[in-house]
């Protein structure tokens, strides 16, 4: 089967741990395509869905999104980025917009006779963002369950029991990601230790040694259905 992983930077894996490549190694009988794009929201996934389907003709699409959506809603200083770079009206994906767009995305996959799967991604950035991300994951769960689409719940496995307190995500934080990627920065351990994170180095992006944990859970999930 041909499986497309559709998501944001957590799926893309070029900034931190790359779990999609490890899923491919675990499922060598399937063709795996990484269609993650850094900074994407569900609105961006929906906008490029037809292009992805036309280009790859997949049998399965594993959708995992919501981190940027939650950031745009909870952290107003980031909205200029989502408005200019991601073409999101007003720079924010509200819970209501997330719900309607997520439903439309899943419905479009079903109408295209492509099997969707839904991943619920965690975050450990801060207590505030964890709470907002949980709300968006719950919306994704409700929309998937309404359409009888299987769900891989990574939030339950990875959300820390005792979240840290940290200042809101800012535009400067997003710009720093771009600078680090451009420079080839890889000092992940020092960044993780600065804040006391566990599976991420900045609260959002995977440590390389955490990617196998994600891959193991996702590969096991897929094997139940493929």
Secondary structure as UniProt FT lines:
FT   STRAND          2..7
FT   HELIX           9..12
FT   HELIX           19..26
FT   TURN            27..29
FT   STRAND          31..36
FT   TURN            38..39
FT   HELIX           42..56
FT   STRAND          60..64
FT   HELIX           67..74
FT   HELIX           76..78
FT   HELIX           79..84
FT   HELIX           89..91
FT   HELIX           95..111
FT   TURN            112..113
FT   STRAND          115..120
FT   HELIX           127..146
FT   TURN            147..148
FT   STRAND          151..153
FT   HELIX           154..158
FT   HELIX           171..183
FT   HELIX           188..195
FT   HELIX           208..210
FT   HELIX           211..223
FT   TURN            224..225
//
